[in-house]
Amino acid sequence: MGRLFGTDGVRGVANADLTAELALGLSVAAAHVLAEAGTFAGHRATAVVGRDPRASGEFLEAAVVAGLASAGVDVLRVGVLPTPAVAHLTGALGADLGVMLSASHNAMPDNGIKFFARGGHKLADELEDRIESVYAEHRTGAPWDRPTGAGVGRVRDYDEGLDQYVAHLVGVLPNRLDGLKIVLDEAHGAASRVSPEAFARAGAELVTIGAVPDGLNINDGCGSTHLGLLKAAVVEHGAHLGIAHDGDADRCLAVDHTGAEVDGDQILAVLALAMREREALRSDTVVATVMSNLGFKLAMEREGIRFVQTGVGDRYVLEEMKEHGYALGGEQSGHVIILDHATTGDGTLTGLMLAARVAQTGRTLRDLAGVMERLPQVLINVPDVDKSRVTTSAELATAVSEAERELGSTGRVLLRSSGTEPLVRVMVEAADIEQARSVAGRLADSVKSALG
C-alpha cells in the first residue's frame, strides 16, 4: 500500500480508491492514534464531521461516523459545510478532532478525507504517518480494542454550525459591504448556503450562481476552476466584483468589474496592504509559495513588505506562519490564510475581506489589484506519468537546466508532482508569453518522455 495521505488529506475516486471500508478504518485508526498521543487524556473525545455535497459524501460520512463512534468518540455531525467551517467549529466547540469529507476542486467522482486536530489545525505529518501505520496493522488482522455498552460514541446532528460560522465571518470584518453589488459563484459546493448568507448579512447586494448542488454537479463548469460564467455574470449585471469558490470553499478567486480575473497572488497583495494599514500585518510579512508569480515578489519589495516563500501546499504556508507568528499567507490558486481569524484557507472569509477593502477605499478591484503586474506564466499539467521520479530523472534534470539557461535571469522554471492528483505540473515564467509557452511546451514533452 502506497502512502495514503497527500498534501491535503486522503483523496481518490470514491467507491474505487476511497471506499467505505477505508474511510471507516482510517477513522478508527485516527481515534486510536490521537488517544495514544494524549489528545483525549482525561475526557471523553468529541469529533466534528462535515462534508461537501458530493453524492459519495453521504456513504463516506456514514462510514466515518461509524468508525469514530465504534472507537468511543462522540460525533457532532454538521452536514454540508465548507472545510474552513469544520476547522472553525472544531476549535470553537472544543472538539478533539475534526473530519471533512471533500475532494475540494476535483471532479465529482473523487472524494477525500481530511483530519483536523484540536483547535482546527491540520494534523502534523508524523500523526498522519502513524494513522496510516495503525490502519495498515489492523487491516492485516490485528484486532481493535473496542469499547462496549456506554463506552461507544454517541452521534447527534449539530444544526447550529452554519449560523455560528457565518456569525464568526461577519463579526471579524473591518467594515460593512453596503453599496457593493457582488456576484458569487459557489461551484455547486459546500458554501452554497454559507457564502450568500455571510455576504448578505454584511450588506452586499448579491447575484448568486452555481448554488444549487444536487450531489453530481459540484465544480462542473463553474467555480474557481472555471471562471467563464462568473466573468460573464459580473459584466451582465454591472457588478463591482465577483467571487468564486471551489467545491469545499477553502479557496477564493475573484473577477473585477470588467470581467478580468484577479488571482490569489493579487488577492494576497491587496490584503497585505489593507492589513498593514490597520496594523494587522505582523512583522510586515506575507507568506506564499514558490508558485507565486515573480510580479508578486517584486510588488511586495516595492511596497516594503517582506515576502517569505515555502514549498507548494497551504499546509507549508500555514506551518511557516505558525512558527514565526505571521498573519497572512496563501497560494496563487486562491488558498488564503488569515491566521487571526482562521486556521486554514477560507474562501468565504477571503472574499469578504477583499470586498471590504473595495468598500472601504471606494476604489475598483481592478485598481487595487494593479499594485502588482503579473509576469507571463504558463502552467501545464502532464497526466499519466510516474510523478514519483520527477526529482530523480537525469533526463528531466538536463531538460530543466537547458530551459533555465535559455530564460536566464528574466524567468524561471518549476516542476513538481501534484500532491492531490496523478500528474506533474510544469510552470514557466518569462518576460515574454510566447517564450514561456514555448519553453513550457518543450518541458511538458520532456516530462512525458522521461516519466511516461
C-alpha positions as CSV (number, residue, x, y, z in Angstrom):
1,M,0.0,0.0,0.0
2,G,1.5,3.3,-1.1
3,R,1.3,6.4,1.1
4,L,-2.4,7.4,1.5
5,F,-2.0,10.9,2.7
6,G,-1.1,13.6,0.2
7,T,-0.6,17.3,0.8
8,D,-4.3,17.7,1.6
9,G,-5.6,14.6,3.2
10,V,-6.5,11.3,1.5
11,R,-8.1,11.5,-2.0
12,G,-9.2,9.2,-4.7
13,V,-12.2,8.0,-6.8
14,A,-15.0,7.4,-4.3
15,N,-16.0,3.8,-4.0
16,A,-12.9,2.7,-6.0
17,D,-9.8,4.2,-4.3
18,L,-11.6,5.8,-1.4
19,T,-14.0,3.1,-0.1
20,A,-16.4,3.0,2.8
21,E,-14.1,0.4,4.4
22,L,-11.0,2.7,4.0
23,A,-13.0,5.6,5.5
24,L,-14.1,3.6,8.4
25,G,-10.7,2.1,9.1
26,L,-8.9,5.4,8.9
27,S,-11.3,7.0,11.3
28,V,-10.9,4.2,13.8
29,A,-7.1,4.5,13.4
30,A,-7.2,8.3,13.8
31,A,-9.1,7.9,17.1
32,H,-6.6,5.3,18.4
33,V,-3.6,7.4,17.4
34,L,-4.9,10.6,18.9
35,A,-5.7,8.7,22.1
36,E,-2.2,7.3,22.2
37,A,-0.8,10.8,21.7
38,G,-2.7,12.0,24.8
39,T,-5.2,14.2,22.8
40,F,-8.1,12.5,24.6
41,A,-6.5,12.3,28.0
42,G,-8.9,12.5,30.9
43,H,-12.1,13.1,29.0
44,R,-14.5,11.5,26.5
45,A,-13.4,12.5,23.0
46,T,-15.6,14.5,20.6
47,A,-15.3,14.9,16.8
48,V,-16.9,17.3,14.4
49,V,-17.7,15.7,11.0
50,G,-18.7,17.7,7.9
51,R,-18.8,17.2,4.1
52,D,-19.3,18.8,0.8
53,P,-22.4,18.0,-1.3
54,R,-21.0,15.1,-3.4
55,A,-23.3,12.1,-3.6
56,S,-20.4,9.9,-2.3
57,G,-20.1,12.0,0.7
58,E,-23.3,10.5,2.1
59,F,-22.0,7.0,2.4
60,L,-18.5,8.1,3.3
61,E,-19.9,10.3,6.1
62,A,-21.8,7.3,7.4
63,A,-18.6,5.2,7.4
64,V,-16.5,7.9,9.2
65,V,-19.2,8.5,11.8
66,A,-19.5,4.7,12.4
67,G,-15.7,4.3,12.7
68,L,-15.4,7.2,15.2
69,A,-18.4,6.1,17.3
70,S,-17.2,2.5,17.4
71,A,-13.9,3.8,18.8
72,G,-15.7,5.6,21.6
73,V,-15.7,9.1,20.1
74,D,-18.8,11.2,20.3
75,V,-19.7,12.8,17.0
76,L,-21.2,16.1,16.1
77,R,-22.5,15.8,12.5
78,V,-22.6,19.3,11.0
79,G,-23.7,18.3,7.5
80,V,-22.8,20.2,4.3
81,L,-20.4,23.0,5.3
82,P,-17.1,24.3,3.9
83,T,-13.8,22.9,5.0
84,P,-12.9,26.1,6.9
85,A,-16.2,25.9,8.7
86,V,-15.4,22.4,10.0
87,A,-12.0,23.6,11.1
88,H,-13.5,26.6,12.8
89,L,-16.2,24.6,14.6
90,T,-13.6,22.0,15.7
91,G,-11.9,24.8,17.6
92,A,-14.9,26.8,18.7
93,L,-16.7,23.8,20.1
94,G,-13.5,22.5,21.9
95,A,-13.6,19.2,19.9
96,D,-10.7,16.9,19.9
97,L,-10.9,16.0,16.2
98,G,-12.4,17.3,13.0
99,V,-13.1,15.4,9.8
100,M,-14.0,16.9,6.4
101,L,-15.1,14.8,3.5
102,S,-14.3,16.6,0.3
103,A,-12.1,16.5,-2.8
104,S,-12.0,20.3,-3.0
105,H,-11.7,21.4,-6.6
106,N,-11.5,17.8,-8.0
107,A,-14.3,16.5,-10.3
108,M,-17.4,14.9,-8.8
109,P,-16.3,11.2,-8.9
110,D,-13.5,12.0,-6.5
111,N,-13.7,12.4,-2.7
112,G,-11.4,12.8,0.2
113,I,-10.9,12.7,3.9
114,K,-9.1,15.5,5.8
115,F,-8.5,15.3,9.6
116,F,-8.1,18.3,11.9
117,A,-6.5,18.2,15.3
118,R,-7.8,20.0,18.4
119,G,-8.1,23.8,17.7
120,G,-9.0,23.1,14.0
121,H,-5.4,22.7,12.7
122,K,-4.3,20.2,10.2
123,L,-2.6,17.1,11.5
124,A,1.2,17.0,11.6
125,D,2.9,14.7,9.1
126,E,4.1,12.3,11.8
127,L,0.5,11.9,13.0
128,E,-0.7,11.1,9.5
129,D,2.1,8.6,9.1
130,R,1.1,7.0,12.4
131,I,-2.6,6.8,11.4
132,E,-1.5,5.0,8.1
133,S,0.7,2.6,10.1
134,V,-2.0,1.8,12.6
135,Y,-4.6,1.4,9.8
136,A,-2.3,-1.0,7.9
137,E,-1.6,-3.1,11.0
138,H,-5.3,-3.7,11.7
139,R,-6.1,-4.1,8.0
140,T,-3.9,-7.2,8.1
141,G,-5.7,-8.8,11.0
142,A,-4.7,-7.2,14.3
143,P,-7.9,-6.7,16.4
144,W,-9.1,-3.3,17.5
145,D,-9.6,-2.5,21.2
146,R,-13.3,-1.8,21.0
147,P,-15.5,-0.2,23.7
148,T,-18.9,-1.7,24.6
149,G,-22.0,-0.6,26.4
150,A,-21.9,3.0,27.5
151,G,-18.3,3.3,26.1
152,V,-19.4,3.6,22.5
153,G,-19.6,7.0,21.0
154,R,-22.9,8.9,20.6
155,V,-23.9,10.7,17.4
156,R,-26.0,13.8,17.0
157,D,-26.7,16.4,14.4
158,Y,-25.3,19.9,15.2
159,D,-27.6,22.2,13.2
160,E,-26.3,25.4,14.7
161,G,-23.0,25.1,12.9
162,L,-23.9,27.2,9.8
163,D,-25.2,30.2,11.8
164,Q,-22.3,30.0,14.2
165,Y,-19.8,30.1,11.4
166,V,-21.5,32.9,9.4
167,A,-21.7,35.0,12.6
168,H,-17.9,34.5,13.0
169,L,-17.2,35.6,9.5
170,V,-19.3,38.7,9.6
171,G,-18.0,39.6,13.1
172,V,-14.4,39.8,12.0
173,L,-14.9,42.2,9.0
174,P,-13.3,45.6,9.4
175,N,-16.2,47.3,7.7
176,R,-19.5,46.5,6.0
177,L,-20.1,46.0,2.3
178,D,-23.1,48.3,1.9
179,G,-23.3,49.7,-1.6
180,L,-21.4,46.9,-3.3
181,K,-23.1,44.6,-5.9
182,I,-21.3,41.2,-5.9
183,V,-21.7,38.1,-8.0
184,L,-21.0,34.8,-6.1
185,D,-20.1,31.6,-7.8
186,E,-20.4,28.8,-5.3
187,A,-19.3,25.9,-7.6
188,H,-22.5,24.0,-6.5
189,G,-20.4,23.2,-3.5
190,A,-20.1,23.3,0.3
191,A,-20.6,27.1,0.5
192,S,-23.8,27.3,-1.5
193,R,-25.7,28.4,1.7
194,V,-22.9,29.8,3.8
195,S,-21.3,32.3,1.4
196,P,-24.5,34.1,0.2
197,E,-25.7,34.3,3.8
198,A,-22.5,35.9,5.0
199,F,-22.2,38.4,2.2
200,A,-25.9,39.4,2.6
201,R,-25.5,39.9,6.4
202,A,-22.5,42.1,5.6
203,G,-24.7,44.4,3.5
204,A,-23.8,43.4,-0.1
205,E,-26.3,43.2,-3.0
206,L,-26.0,39.8,-4.4
207,V,-26.3,37.8,-7.6
208,T,-25.6,34.1,-6.9
209,I,-24.8,31.4,-9.5
210,G,-23.6,27.8,-9.0
211,A,-25.5,27.5,-5.8
212,V,-27.9,24.6,-6.5
213,P,-25.9,21.5,-5.6
214,D,-27.5,18.2,-6.5
215,G,-24.7,15.9,-5.4
216,L,-23.4,15.4,-9.0
217,N,-22.7,19.0,-10.3
218,I,-20.0,20.1,-7.9
219,N,-17.3,22.1,-9.8
220,D,-19.0,21.2,-13.1
221,G,-18.1,24.1,-15.4
222,C,-18.3,26.6,-12.6
223,G,-16.5,27.9,-9.5
224,S,-12.8,28.8,-9.1
225,T,-11.6,26.3,-11.7
226,H,-14.0,27.6,-14.4
227,L,-14.4,31.4,-14.2
228,G,-16.2,31.9,-17.5
229,L,-19.7,32.0,-16.1
230,L,-18.6,34.4,-13.3
231,K,-16.9,36.8,-15.7
232,A,-20.0,36.9,-17.9
233,A,-22.3,37.4,-14.9
234,V,-20.3,40.3,-13.5
235,V,-20.3,42.2,-16.7
236,E,-24.0,41.4,-17.4
237,H,-25.2,42.6,-14.0
238,G,-22.9,45.6,-13.8
239,A,-21.4,44.2,-10.5
240,H,-18.5,45.8,-8.7
241,L,-16.8,42.4,-8.5
242,G,-17.3,38.6,-8.5
243,I,-16.1,35.9,-6.1
244,A,-15.6,32.3,-7.0
245,H,-15.1,29.3,-4.6
246,D,-14.2,25.7,-5.2
247,G,-16.1,22.7,-4.0
248,D,-15.2,22.9,-0.3
249,A,-14.7,26.7,-0.3
250,D,-11.2,26.8,1.1
251,R,-10.1,28.9,-1.8
252,C,-11.2,32.2,-3.5
253,L,-10.5,33.7,-6.8
254,A,-12.1,37.0,-8.0
255,V,-13.2,38.9,-11.0
256,D,-13.1,42.7,-11.3
257,H,-15.9,44.9,-12.8
258,T,-14.5,44.4,-16.3
259,G,-14.6,40.6,-16.1
260,A,-10.8,40.3,-15.7
261,E,-9.5,37.6,-13.3
262,V,-7.9,38.5,-10.0
263,D,-5.8,35.5,-8.9
264,G,-4.6,34.5,-5.4
265,D,-1.3,36.5,-5.7
266,Q,-3.2,39.7,-6.5
267,I,-5.7,39.0,-3.6
268,L,-2.8,38.5,-1.3
269,A,-1.2,41.8,-2.4
270,V,-4.4,43.7,-1.8
271,L,-5.0,42.2,1.6
272,A,-1.4,42.7,2.6
273,L,-1.6,46.4,2.1
274,A,-5.0,46.6,3.8
275,M,-3.8,44.7,6.8
276,R,-0.6,46.7,7.1
277,E,-2.7,49.9,7.0
278,R,-4.7,48.8,10.0
279,E,-1.5,47.4,11.7
280,A,-2.7,43.7,11.4
281,L,0.2,42.5,9.2
282,R,2.6,41.2,11.8
283,S,6.3,41.8,11.0
284,D,5.1,43.4,7.7
285,T,5.5,39.9,6.2
286,V,3.4,37.8,3.9
287,V,4.0,34.1,3.2
288,A,3.5,32.5,-0.2
289,T,4.8,29.5,-2.2
290,V,7.3,29.0,-5.0
291,M,4.4,29.0,-7.4
292,S,3.7,32.7,-6.7
293,N,4.2,35.0,-9.7
294,L,7.5,36.9,-9.7
295,G,5.4,40.0,-10.1
296,F,4.0,39.5,-6.6
297,K,7.5,39.3,-5.1
298,L,8.5,42.5,-6.9
299,A,5.4,44.3,-5.8
300,M,5.9,43.4,-2.2
301,E,9.5,44.5,-2.3
302,R,8.4,47.8,-3.8
303,E,5.8,48.3,-1.0
304,G,8.3,47.5,1.8
305,I,6.6,44.2,2.7
306,R,8.8,41.1,3.3
307,F,8.0,38.0,1.2
308,V,8.7,34.6,2.7
309,Q,8.5,31.6,0.3
310,T,7.6,28.0,1.1
311,G,7.0,24.8,-0.8
312,V,3.7,24.2,-2.6
313,G,0.8,23.5,-0.4
314,D,-1.2,25.6,2.0
315,R,-0.1,23.3,4.9
316,Y,3.5,24.5,4.4
317,V,2.4,28.1,4.2
318,L,0.5,27.6,7.5
319,E,3.5,25.9,9.2
320,E,5.7,28.9,8.3
321,M,3.0,31.3,9.6
322,K,2.5,29.5,12.9
323,E,6.2,29.1,13.5
324,H,7.0,32.8,13.1
325,G,3.7,34.4,14.1
326,Y,2.9,35.8,10.7
327,A,-0.7,36.9,10.0
328,L,-1.2,36.5,6.2
329,G,-0.2,33.8,3.7
330,G,-1.5,31.9,0.8
331,E,-1.2,30.5,-2.7
332,Q,-1.7,31.7,-6.3
333,S,-4.6,29.2,-6.5
334,G,-6.6,31.2,-4.0
335,H,-5.9,29.5,-0.7
336,V,-5.5,32.5,1.6
337,I,-4.9,32.1,5.3
338,I,-5.7,35.0,7.6
339,L,-4.4,33.4,10.8
340,D,-6.1,35.8,13.3
341,H,-9.5,34.5,12.1
342,A,-9.0,31.1,10.5
343,T,-6.8,28.0,10.9
344,T,-6.8,27.1,7.2
345,G,-7.6,28.6,3.8
346,D,-11.0,30.2,3.9
347,G,-12.6,31.3,0.6
348,T,-15.6,33.0,2.1
349,L,-13.5,34.9,4.6
350,T,-11.1,35.9,1.9
351,G,-13.8,37.1,-0.4
352,L,-15.4,39.1,2.4
353,M,-12.1,40.8,3.3
354,L,-11.4,41.6,-0.4
355,A,-14.8,43.1,-0.8
356,A,-14.4,45.0,2.4
357,R,-11.3,46.6,1.0
358,V,-13.1,47.7,-2.1
359,A,-16.0,49.2,0.0
360,Q,-13.6,50.9,2.4
361,T,-11.4,52.6,-0.2
362,G,-14.0,53.3,-2.8
363,R,-11.6,52.1,-5.4
364,T,-12.3,49.4,-8.0
365,L,-10.9,45.9,-7.6
366,R,-9.1,46.4,-10.9
367,D,-7.3,49.5,-9.4
368,L,-6.4,47.8,-6.2
369,A,-5.1,44.6,-7.9
370,G,-2.9,46.8,-10.1
371,V,-0.5,47.0,-7.2
372,M,1.3,44.1,-8.9
373,E,1.9,43.3,-12.5
374,R,1.7,39.6,-13.4
375,L,4.6,38.4,-15.4
376,P,3.6,35.9,-18.1
377,Q,3.3,32.4,-16.5
378,V,2.4,29.2,-18.2
379,L,1.2,26.1,-16.3
380,I,0.8,22.7,-18.0
381,N,-0.4,19.6,-16.2
382,V,1.1,16.4,-17.5
383,P,-1.1,13.3,-16.6
384,D,-0.3,9.6,-16.8
385,V,3.3,9.8,-15.9
386,D,5.4,8.4,-12.9
387,K,5.3,11.6,-10.8
388,S,7.4,9.9,-8.1
389,R,10.5,10.3,-10.4
390,V,10.2,14.0,-11.1
391,T,13.1,14.9,-8.9
392,T,15.3,11.9,-9.7
393,S,15.2,11.6,-13.5
394,A,18.6,12.6,-15.1
395,E,16.9,13.2,-18.5
396,L,14.4,15.6,-16.9
397,A,17.1,17.4,-15.0
398,T,19.0,18.1,-18.2
399,A,15.9,19.5,-19.9
400,V,15.3,21.8,-16.9
401,S,18.9,23.0,-17.0
402,E,18.6,23.8,-20.7
403,A,15.4,25.7,-20.1
404,E,16.8,27.7,-17.3
405,R,19.8,28.7,-19.4
406,E,17.5,29.9,-22.1
407,L,15.4,32.0,-19.8
408,G,18.4,33.5,-17.9
409,S,17.5,36.0,-15.1
410,T,14.3,37.1,-16.8
411,G,12.3,33.9,-16.0
412,R,12.2,30.7,-14.0
413,V,11.1,27.0,-14.2
414,L,9.3,24.9,-11.6
415,L,8.4,21.2,-12.0
416,R,6.6,19.4,-9.2
417,S,4.4,16.3,-8.7
418,S,0.8,17.1,-7.6
419,G,0.0,16.2,-4.1
420,T,-3.7,15.7,-4.8
421,E,-3.8,14.4,-8.4
422,P,-1.8,11.8,-10.5
423,L,0.1,14.3,-12.6
424,V,3.2,16.5,-12.9
425,R,2.9,20.3,-13.0
426,V,5.2,22.3,-15.3
427,M,5.4,26.0,-14.6
428,V,7.4,28.5,-16.7
429,E,7.7,32.3,-16.2
430,A,9.3,34.6,-18.7
431,A,9.3,38.2,-19.7
432,D,7.5,37.2,-23.0
433,I,4.4,35.0,-23.1
434,E,5.4,33.3,-26.3
435,Q,8.8,32.3,-24.9
436,A,7.0,31.0,-21.7
437,R,4.6,28.9,-23.8
438,S,7.5,27.5,-26.0
439,V,9.6,26.5,-23.0
440,A,6.7,25.1,-21.1
441,G,5.6,23.0,-24.1
442,R,9.1,21.5,-24.6
443,L,9.4,20.7,-20.9
444,A,6.0,19.0,-20.9
445,D,7.2,16.8,-23.8
446,S,10.3,16.1,-21.8
447,V,8.2,15.0,-18.8
448,K,6.2,12.7,-21.0
449,S,9.4,11.2,-22.5
450,A,11.3,10.8,-19.2
451,L,8.4,9.7,-16.9
452,G,5.9,8.2,-19.3
